[in-house]
Amino acid sequence: MPTIEFPDGTVIRDGVEIVNHFESLNDNLHAPGTLGQRAVSRLLDAIASAEFWRPCMYYRWNLDQSNREFL
């Protein structure tokens, strides 16, 4: 699980929330601007998180030691 701890002790333990935190520091310059773009972005987030969960877990836990350097 992606985790980041800041010097003040604040901890964020979710990849999306980490990205949102750093985007908010720059006034969300890279966030979708219109309502339609935001809707499509959320839809793609939902599809990607559901569809890529299984392959991500496979690559994280099931590859042998010979591939560790590559990973």
Jmol script that loads the backbone (N, CA, C; Angstrom):
load data "model"
ATOM      1  N   MET A   1       0.848  -1.170   0.000  1.00  0.00           N
ATOM      2  CA  MET A   1       0.000   0.000   0.000  1.00  0.00           C
ATOM      3  C   MET A   1       0.896   1.237   0.000  1.00  0.00           C
ATOM      4  N   PRO A   2       0.681   2.136  -0.937  1.00  0.00           N
ATOM      5  CA  PRO A   2       1.486   3.357  -0.944  1.00  0.00           C
ATOM      6  C   PRO A   2       1.248   4.169   0.327  1.00  0.00           C
ATOM      7  N   THR A   3       2.340   4.568   0.950  1.00  0.00           N
ATOM      8  CA  THR A   3       2.260   5.341   2.187  1.00  0.00           C
ATOM      9  C   THR A   3       3.299   6.441   2.148  1.00  0.00           C
ATOM     10  N   ILE A   4       2.919   7.611   2.636  1.00  0.00           N
ATOM     11  CA  ILE A   4       3.870   8.708   2.759  1.00  0.00           C
ATOM     12  C   ILE A   4       3.677   9.333   4.139  1.00  0.00           C
ATOM     13  N   GLU A   5       4.801   9.613   4.794  1.00  0.00           N
ATOM     14  CA  GLU A   5       4.758  10.268   6.099  1.00  0.00           C
ATOM     15  C   GLU A   5       5.499  11.587   6.000  1.00  0.00           C
ATOM     16  N   PHE A   6       4.867  12.647   6.438  1.00  0.00           N
ATOM     17  CA  PHE A   6       5.443  13.975   6.382  1.00  0.00           C
ATOM     18  C   PHE A   6       6.162  14.293   7.683  1.00  0.00           C
ATOM     19  N   PRO A   7       7.085  15.256   7.666  1.00  0.00           N
ATOM     20  CA  PRO A   7       7.839  15.610   8.874  1.00  0.00           C
ATOM     21  C   PRO A   7       6.963  15.993  10.070  1.00  0.00           C
ATOM     22  N   ASP A   8       5.758  16.509   9.805  1.00  0.00           N
ATOM     23  CA  ASP A   8       4.879  16.896  10.921  1.00  0.00           C
ATOM     24  C   ASP A   8       4.118  15.706  11.512  1.00  0.00           C
ATOM     25  N   GLY A   9       4.348  14.496  10.967  1.00  0.00           N
ATOM     26  CA  GLY A   9       3.705  13.293  11.481  1.00  0.00           C
ATOM     27  C   GLY A   9       2.469  12.874  10.722  1.00  0.00           C
ATOM     28  N   THR A  10       2.007  13.681   9.781  1.00  0.00           N
ATOM     29  CA  THR A  10       0.850  13.332   8.971  1.00  0.00           C
ATOM     30  C   THR A  10       1.189  12.150   8.076  1.00  0.00           C
ATOM     31  N   VAL A  11       0.280  11.182   8.009  1.00  0.00           N
ATOM     32  CA  VAL A  11       0.472   9.993   7.181  1.00  0.00           C
ATOM     33  C   VAL A  11      -0.688   9.880   6.211  1.00  0.00           C
ATOM     34  N   ILE A  12      -0.370   9.635   4.931  1.00  0.00           N
ATOM     35  CA  ILE A  12      -1.386   9.371   3.911  1.00  0.00           C
ATOM     36  C   ILE A  12      -1.100   7.981   3.368  1.00  0.00           C
ATOM     37  N   ARG A  13      -2.131   7.103   3.366  1.00  0.00           N
ATOM     38  CA  ARG A  13      -1.928   5.705   2.996  1.00  0.00           C
ATOM     39  C   ARG A  13      -2.769   5.273   1.797  1.00  0.00           C
ATOM     40  N   ASP A  14      -2.900   6.092   0.813  1.00  0.00           N
ATOM     41  CA  ASP A  14      -3.649   5.723  -0.381  1.00  0.00           C
ATOM     42  C   ASP A  14      -3.039   6.462  -1.566  1.00  0.00           C
ATOM     43  N   GLY A  15      -2.772   5.740  -2.650  1.00  0.00           N
ATOM     44  CA  GLY A  15      -2.129   6.338  -3.805  1.00  0.00           C
ATOM     45  C   GLY A  15      -2.884   7.520  -4.376  1.00  0.00           C
ATOM     46  N   VAL A  16      -4.206   7.398  -4.483  1.00  0.00           N
ATOM     47  CA  VAL A  16      -5.016   8.481  -5.034  1.00  0.00           C
ATOM     48  C   VAL A  16      -4.948   9.702  -4.124  1.00  0.00           C
ATOM     49  N   GLU A  17      -5.035   9.480  -2.821  1.00  0.00           N
ATOM     50  CA  GLU A  17      -4.986  10.608  -1.880  1.00  0.00           C
ATOM     51  C   GLU A  17      -3.610  11.269  -1.875  1.00  0.00           C
ATOM     52  N   ILE A  18      -2.554  10.496  -2.089  1.00  0.00           N
ATOM     53  CA  ILE A  18      -1.207  11.074  -2.170  1.00  0.00           C
ATOM     54  C   ILE A  18      -1.116  11.988  -3.390  1.00  0.00           C
ATOM     55  N   VAL A  19      -1.599  11.503  -4.530  1.00  0.00           N
ATOM     56  CA  VAL A  19      -1.593  12.321  -5.751  1.00  0.00           C
ATOM     57  C   VAL A  19      -2.446  13.567  -5.548  1.00  0.00           C
ATOM     58  N   ASN A  20      -3.627  13.396  -4.968  1.00  0.00           N
ATOM     59  CA  ASN A  20      -4.500  14.555  -4.724  1.00  0.00           C
ATOM     60  C   ASN A  20      -3.833  15.574  -3.814  1.00  0.00           C
ATOM     61  N   HIS A  21      -3.106  15.102  -2.817  1.00  0.00           N
ATOM     62  CA  HIS A  21      -2.406  16.018  -1.903  1.00  0.00           C
ATOM     63  C   HIS A  21      -1.404  16.879  -2.664  1.00  0.00           C
ATOM     64  N   PHE A  22      -0.574  16.254  -3.487  1.00  0.00           N
ATOM     65  CA  PHE A  22       0.449  17.022  -4.198  1.00  0.00           C
ATOM     66  C   PHE A  22      -0.147  17.882  -5.304  1.00  0.00           C
ATOM     67  N   GLU A  23      -1.231  17.435  -5.921  1.00  0.00           N
ATOM     68  CA  GLU A  23      -1.901  18.279  -6.908  1.00  0.00           C
ATOM     69  C   GLU A  23      -2.500  19.514  -6.249  1.00  0.00           C
ATOM     70  N   SER A  24      -3.028  19.347  -5.039  1.00  0.00           N
ATOM     71  CA  SER A  24      -3.634  20.497  -4.352  1.00  0.00           C
ATOM     72  C   SER A  24      -2.591  21.554  -3.993  1.00  0.00           C
ATOM     73  N   LEU A  25      -1.341  21.148  -3.841  1.00  0.00           N
ATOM     74  CA  LEU A  25      -0.279  22.126  -3.565  1.00  0.00           C
ATOM     75  C   LEU A  25      -0.036  23.051  -4.750  1.00  0.00           C
ATOM     76  N   ASN A  26      -0.399  22.593  -5.953  1.00  0.00           N
ATOM     77  CA  ASN A  26      -0.227  23.381  -7.174  1.00  0.00           C
ATOM     78  C   ASN A  26      -1.564  23.856  -7.731  1.00  0.00           C
ATOM     79  N   ASP A  27      -2.546  24.053  -6.869  1.00  0.00           N
ATOM     80  CA  ASP A  27      -3.873  24.524  -7.279  1.00  0.00           C
ATOM     81  C   ASP A  27      -4.541  23.610  -8.302  1.00  0.00           C
ATOM     82  N   ASN A  28      -4.270  22.317  -8.228  1.00  0.00           N
ATOM     83  CA  ASN A  28      -4.882  21.314  -9.111  1.00  0.00           C
ATOM     84  C   ASN A  28      -4.720  21.647 -10.592  1.00  0.00           C
ATOM     85  N   LEU A  29      -3.526  22.051 -10.979  1.00  0.00           N
ATOM     86  CA  LEU A  29      -3.280  22.438 -12.368  1.00  0.00           C
ATOM     87  C   LEU A  29      -3.503  21.295 -13.346  1.00  0.00           C
ATOM     88  N   HIS A  30      -3.328  20.059 -12.889  1.00  0.00           N
ATOM     89  CA  HIS A  30      -3.440  18.907 -13.796  1.00  0.00           C
ATOM     90  C   HIS A  30      -4.766  18.175 -13.651  1.00  0.00           C
ATOM     91  N   ALA A  31      -5.659  18.690 -12.834  1.00  0.00           N
ATOM     92  CA  ALA A  31      -6.970  18.071 -12.654  1.00  0.00           C
ATOM     93  C   ALA A  31      -7.883  18.470 -13.817  1.00  0.00           C
ATOM     94  N   PRO A  32      -8.825  17.581 -14.178  1.00  0.00           N
ATOM     95  CA  PRO A  32      -9.769  17.926 -15.250  1.00  0.00           C
ATOM     96  C   PRO A  32     -10.546  19.191 -14.909  1.00  0.00           C
ATOM     97  N   GLY A  33     -10.770  20.027 -15.914  1.00  0.00           N
ATOM     98  CA  GLY A  33     -11.379  21.322 -15.676  1.00  0.00           C
ATOM     99  C   GLY A  33     -12.898  21.343 -15.707  1.00  0.00           C
ATOM    100  N   THR A  34     -13.504  20.594 -16.614  1.00  0.00           N
ATOM    101  CA  THR A  34     -14.959  20.654 -16.755  1.00  0.00           C
ATOM    102  C   THR A  34     -15.621  19.489 -16.034  1.00  0.00           C
ATOM    103  N   LEU A  35     -16.913  19.605 -15.829  1.00  0.00           N
ATOM    104  CA  LEU A  35     -17.676  18.557 -15.165  1.00  0.00           C
ATOM    105  C   LEU A  35     -17.607  17.254 -15.957  1.00  0.00           C
ATOM    106  N   GLY A  36     -17.718  17.323 -17.262  1.00  0.00           N
ATOM    107  CA  GLY A  36     -17.638  16.131 -18.110  1.00  0.00           C
ATOM    108  C   GLY A  36     -16.283  15.445 -18.007  1.00  0.00           C
ATOM    109  N   GLN A  37     -15.215  16.236 -18.028  1.00  0.00           N
ATOM    110  CA  GLN A  37     -13.872  15.673 -17.904  1.00  0.00           C
ATOM    111  C   GLN A  37     -13.670  15.022 -16.537  1.00  0.00           C
ATOM    112  N   ARG A  38     -14.197  15.643 -15.498  1.00  0.00           N
ATOM    113  CA  ARG A  38     -14.082  15.057 -14.158  1.00  0.00           C
ATOM    114  C   ARG A  38     -14.849  13.744 -14.067  1.00  0.00           C
ATOM    115  N   ALA A  39     -16.026  13.675 -14.697  1.00  0.00           N
ATOM    116  CA  ALA A  39     -16.822  12.447 -14.686  1.00  0.00           C
ATOM    117  C   ALA A  39     -16.087  11.317 -15.397  1.00  0.00           C
ATOM    118  N   VAL A  40     -15.520  11.604 -16.564  1.00  0.00           N
ATOM    119  CA  VAL A  40     -14.769  10.589 -17.303  1.00  0.00           C
ATOM    120  C   VAL A  40     -13.533  10.162 -16.513  1.00  0.00           C
ATOM    121  N   SER A  41     -12.870  11.109 -15.879  1.00  0.00           N
ATOM    122  CA  SER A  41     -11.697  10.792 -15.072  1.00  0.00           C
ATOM    123  C   SER A  41     -12.049   9.856 -13.926  1.00  0.00           C
ATOM    124  N   ARG A  42     -13.147  10.128 -13.231  1.00  0.00           N
ATOM    125  CA  ARG A  42     -13.591   9.250 -12.126  1.00  0.00           C
ATOM    126  C   ARG A  42     -13.970   7.874 -12.638  1.00  0.00           C
ATOM    127  N   LEU A  43     -14.615   7.811 -13.803  1.00  0.00           N
ATOM    128  CA  LEU A  43     -14.984   6.534 -14.390  1.00  0.00           C
ATOM    129  C   LEU A  43     -13.744   5.710 -14.715  1.00  0.00           C
ATOM    130  N   LEU A  44     -12.740   6.345 -15.329  1.00  0.00           N
ATOM    131  CA  LEU A  44     -11.496   5.639 -15.642  1.00  0.00           C
ATOM    132  C   LEU A  44     -10.774   5.191 -14.379  1.00  0.00           C
ATOM    133  N   ASP A  45     -10.809   6.005 -13.329  1.00  0.00           N
ATOM    134  CA  ASP A  45     -10.227   5.598 -12.039  1.00  0.00           C
ATOM    135  C   ASP A  45     -10.896   4.337 -11.517  1.00  0.00           C
ATOM    136  N   ALA A  46     -12.221   4.295 -11.576  1.00  0.00           N
ATOM    137  CA  ALA A  46     -12.967   3.142 -11.069  1.00  0.00           C
ATOM    138  C   ALA A  46     -12.684   1.887 -11.878  1.00  0.00           C
ATOM    139  N   ILE A  47     -12.659   2.024 -13.200  1.00  0.00           N
ATOM    140  CA  ILE A  47     -12.390   0.867 -14.063  1.00  0.00           C
ATOM    141  C   ILE A  47     -10.975   0.361 -13.837  1.00  0.00           C
ATOM    142  N   ALA A  48     -10.015   1.272 -13.803  1.00  0.00           N
ATOM    143  CA  ALA A  48      -8.619   0.868 -13.641  1.00  0.00           C
ATOM    144  C   ALA A  48      -8.384   0.206 -12.295  1.00  0.00           C
ATOM    145  N   SER A  49      -8.964   0.740 -11.234  1.00  0.00           N
ATOM    146  CA  SER A  49      -8.721   0.145  -9.923  1.00  0.00           C
ATOM    147  C   SER A  49      -9.357  -1.229  -9.820  1.00  0.00           C
ATOM    148  N   ALA A  50     -10.490  -1.441 -10.470  1.00  0.00           N
ATOM    149  CA  ALA A  50     -11.151  -2.745 -10.429  1.00  0.00           C
ATOM    150  C   ALA A  50     -10.451  -3.747 -11.343  1.00  0.00           C
ATOM    151  N   GLU A  51     -10.056  -3.315 -12.523  1.00  0.00           N
ATOM    152  CA  GLU A  51      -9.479  -4.234 -13.505  1.00  0.00           C
ATOM    153  C   GLU A  51      -8.010  -4.558 -13.271  1.00  0.00           C
ATOM    154  N   PHE A  52      -7.267  -3.640 -12.688  1.00  0.00           N
ATOM    155  CA  PHE A  52      -5.834  -3.868 -12.513  1.00  0.00           C
ATOM    156  C   PHE A  52      -5.468  -4.446 -11.156  1.00  0.00           C
ATOM    157  N   TRP A  53      -6.438  -4.601 -10.260  1.00  0.00           N
ATOM    158  CA  TRP A  53      -6.152  -5.113  -8.929  1.00  0.00           C
ATOM    159  C   TRP A  53      -5.534  -6.506  -8.982  1.00  0.00           C
ATOM    160  N   ARG A  54      -6.147  -7.401  -9.725  1.00  0.00           N
ATOM    161  CA  ARG A  54      -5.657  -8.783  -9.784  1.00  0.00           C
ATOM    162  C   ARG A  54      -4.251  -8.887 -10.392  1.00  0.00           C
ATOM    163  N   PRO A  55      -3.982  -8.289 -11.579  1.00  0.00           N
ATOM    164  CA  PRO A  55      -2.624  -8.382 -12.106  1.00  0.00           C
ATOM    165  C   PRO A  55      -1.583  -7.706 -11.207  1.00  0.00           C
ATOM    166  N   CYS A  56      -1.973  -6.626 -10.542  1.00  0.00           N
ATOM    167  CA  CYS A  56      -1.028  -5.955  -9.647  1.00  0.00           C
ATOM    168  C   CYS A  56      -0.648  -6.864  -8.484  1.00  0.00           C
ATOM    169  N   MET A  57      -1.618  -7.527  -7.919  1.00  0.00           N
ATOM    170  CA  MET A  57      -1.328  -8.444  -6.811  1.00  0.00           C
ATOM    171  C   MET A  57      -0.490  -9.621  -7.290  1.00  0.00           C
ATOM    172  N   TYR A  58      -0.745 -10.087  -8.514  1.00  0.00           N
ATOM    173  CA  TYR A  58       0.054 -11.182  -9.059  1.00  0.00           C
ATOM    174  C   TYR A  58       1.519 -10.758  -9.178  1.00  0.00           C
ATOM    175  N   TYR A  59       1.777  -9.639  -9.809  1.00  0.00           N
ATOM    176  CA  TYR A  59       3.157  -9.192  -9.994  1.00  0.00           C
ATOM    177  C   TYR A  59       3.824  -8.833  -8.676  1.00  0.00           C
ATOM    178  N   ARG A  60       3.048  -8.408  -7.712  1.00  0.00           N
ATOM    179  CA  ARG A  60       3.643  -8.061  -6.432  1.00  0.00           C
ATOM    180  C   ARG A  60       4.085  -9.293  -5.656  1.00  0.00           C
ATOM    181  N   TRP A  61       3.290 -10.369  -5.680  1.00  0.00           N
ATOM    182  CA  TRP A  61       3.536 -11.492  -4.781  1.00  0.00           C
ATOM    183  C   TRP A  61       3.982 -12.782  -5.453  1.00  0.00           C
ATOM    184  N   ASN A  62       3.799 -12.975  -6.753  1.00  0.00           N
ATOM    185  CA  ASN A  62       4.022 -14.285  -7.349  1.00  0.00           C
ATOM    186  C   ASN A  62       5.242 -14.411  -8.257  1.00  0.00           C
ATOM    187  N   LEU A  63       6.022 -13.395  -8.434  1.00  0.00           N
ATOM    188  CA  LEU A  63       7.183 -13.529  -9.306  1.00  0.00           C
ATOM    189  C   LEU A  63       8.391 -14.025  -8.511  1.00  0.00           C
ATOM    190  N   ASP A  64       9.168 -14.855  -9.184  1.00  0.00           N
ATOM    191  CA  ASP A  64      10.304 -15.453  -8.483  1.00  0.00           C
ATOM    192  C   ASP A  64      11.457 -14.465  -8.316  1.00  0.00           C
ATOM    193  N   GLN A  65      12.448 -14.866  -7.581  1.00  0.00           N
ATOM    194  CA  GLN A  65      13.569 -13.984  -7.231  1.00  0.00           C
ATOM    195  C   GLN A  65      14.361 -13.509  -8.448  1.00  0.00           C
ATOM    196  N   SER A  66      14.374 -14.259  -9.533  1.00  0.00           N
ATOM    197  CA  SER A  66      15.151 -13.844 -10.704  1.00  0.00           C
ATOM    198  C   SER A  66      14.605 -12.558 -11.326  1.00  0.00           C
ATOM    199  N   ASN A  67      13.365 -12.220 -11.073  1.00  0.00           N
ATOM    200  CA  ASN A  67      12.773 -11.006 -11.635  1.00  0.00           C
ATOM    201  C   ASN A  67      12.797  -9.836 -10.674  1.00  0.00           C
ATOM    202  N   ARG A  68      13.297 -10.011  -9.478  1.00  0.00           N
ATOM    203  CA  ARG A  68      13.275  -8.942  -8.481  1.00  0.00           C
ATOM    204  C   ARG A  68      14.036  -7.689  -8.944  1.00  0.00           C
ATOM    205  N   GLU A  69      15.183  -7.900  -9.592  1.00  0.00           N
ATOM    206  CA  GLU A  69      15.967  -6.745 -10.053  1.00  0.00           C
ATOM    207  C   GLU A  69      15.187  -5.966 -11.112  1.00  0.00           C
ATOM    208  N   PHE A  70      14.508  -6.679 -12.013  1.00  0.00           N
ATOM    209  CA  PHE A  70      13.700  -6.037 -13.042  1.00  0.00           C
ATOM    210  C   PHE A  70      12.551  -5.238 -12.430  1.00  0.00           C
ATOM    211  N   LEU A  71      11.881  -5.833 -11.419  1.00  0.00           N
ATOM    212  CA  LEU A  71      10.738  -5.169 -10.798  1.00  0.00           C
ATOM    213  C   LEU A  71      11.188  -3.954 -10.062  1.00  0.00           C
TER     214      LEU A  71
END
end "model"
wireframe off; spacefill off
backbone 0.3
color backbone group
